[in-house]
Amino acid sequence: MKIRVKCFAWAKEVTGEDEIDLEVPEGATVADLRDSLAERFPVFSGRMESIAVSVNQEFAGEGTPVDAGDELALIPPISGGCA
């Protein structure tokens, strides 16, 4: 099944896109999405624990199911501010 994922911050820099399409198995979960992402973009494999995933605008755990019509997003940690 093909899913579309929105990319923010350095995830966007790595993929070079605002949104990417990934292939995941039917009945996929967030864990499957992470596996597919790391396979396509190996740089993610070492940083996956720091990336939050949202499904339909809610933070999602590894076992959360994903469907083709869901709104999915990768949200890396963001730092900054002023002194």
C-alpha positions in Angstrom: 0.0 0.0 0.0 1.3 3.5 -0.8 1.2 6.2 1.8 2.0 9.8 1.7 4.1 11.3 4.5 4.7 15.0 5.3 8.3 15.9 6.2 9.3 18.8 8.5 12.7 20.3 9.6 15.7 18.1 8.9 13.5 15.3 7.7 12.6 17.6 4.8 16.3 18.3 4.2 17.1 14.6 4.1 14.3 13.7 1.7 14.5 16.9 -0.3 10.7 17.0 -0.4 7.8 18.4 1.6 6.0 15.1 1.1 7.1 11.6 0.1 5.3 8.5 -0.9 6.3 5.2 0.8 5.3 1.7 0.1 4.3 -0.3 3.3 2.5 -3.6 3.7 -1.3 -3.8 4.1 -2.2 -3.5 7.8 1.0 -1.5 8.4 1.8 0.3 11.6 4.0 3.3 12.5 6.8 0.7 13.1 6.5 -0.4 9.5 6.5 3.2 8.3 9.8 3.7 10.2 11.3 0.5 8.6 10.3 1.7 5.1 11.7 5.1 5.7 15.0 3.8 7.0 15.3 1.5 4.0 14.7 4.3 1.5 16.7 6.9 3.4 19.4 5.1 5.4 20.4 8.3 7.2 17.1 8.0 9.2 18.0 4.6 10.6 20.3 6.0 13.3 18.0 8.9 14.2 14.6 7.2 14.2 14.2 7.3 18.0 14.2 11.1 17.9 11.5 11.5 15.2 7.9 11.7 16.3 5.3 10.4 13.9 1.8 11.8 13.8 -1.2 10.0 12.3 -4.2 12.3 11.5 -2.6 15.1 13.6 -2.1 13.0 16.7 1.2 11.7 18.0 1.3 8.0 17.3 3.1 5.0 19.0 4.8 2.2 17.2 1.7 0.0 17.1 -0.6 2.6 15.7 -2.1 1.4 12.4 -1.7 3.5 9.2 -3.9 3.5 6.2 -3.5 5.0 2.7 -5.8 7.9 3.4 -4.3 8.9 6.7 -2.4 12.2 7.2 1.0 11.2 8.3 3.9 13.4 9.3 7.5 13.1 10.5 8.3 15.6 13.2 12.0 15.8 14.2 13.0 17.5 17.4 13.4 21.3 17.0 15.8 23.4 19.0 16.6 27.0 19.2 15.4 30.1 20.9 17.2 33.2 22.1 19.5 33.8 24.9 
